[in-house]
Amino acid sequence: MDIDGRGGFWIGCLSEDPEDAMLERNLSFVYSIEDWIKQAYEAGKNGEPLEITHENEEDEE
């Protein structure tokens, strides 16, 4: 997720390191979701497009 070029979050497979699948570690982005939803809503009200890109990690290998 990218907001105004400031970056956002990345979600990937954590099956190799399940101990990292904790809110205090690799999933800490969830604490920012409320702000991102508000920013997306405001951007939509201002007529900015919503672009969604899905990337498959398996396709990149």
N, C-alpha and C positions, 0 to 999 in steps of 0.2 A: 504494500500500500504506500502510495506516495502522495503527500499533501503539500502543495505549493513548493515542491522541490526539497522539502525538509526530510524526506524519507518517511518511513512508517513501520511496517512490520513484514516479516517473512515467516511463513509456516512451512515446515518440512517434516519429513518422516523422522521420528525420534525412536524408532524401534531398535536401532543399534545402541542407543544410550537412553534407555527408559528412565534412568535416574535423573536425567535432565528435564523430564517432562513435569516440571513443577512450576507453580506460579512465581516462585522466587527466582527461577532461573530462566530457561528458554521460553517460558510462556508468560513472562511478565508483561507483555504487550496488552494483555486483556484489561489491565487497569486503565488503559488509554481509550478503550473502545467508545465509551460514552462521549468523550470530546470529539472523536472522529465522526461519530454519527451526527453530532450537532454541526460540525464543519461541513459535512456532506450535504446536510439539509439546507444550510445557508447558501452553499454554492449552487445547489439546485434552484433555490428561490431567485438567485441572481442570474439564472440562465446558463450556468456553466454545465458542460456535459459530464456525465458519469461514464468513465471508461473502466471496463473490467477486463483484466488480462489473466488468463489461466495458463500456468506453465506446469508441465509435467516433468518432474525430475528424471523419470525413466527415459524420456525422449532425448535428454541432454547427454546421456551416457553413450 
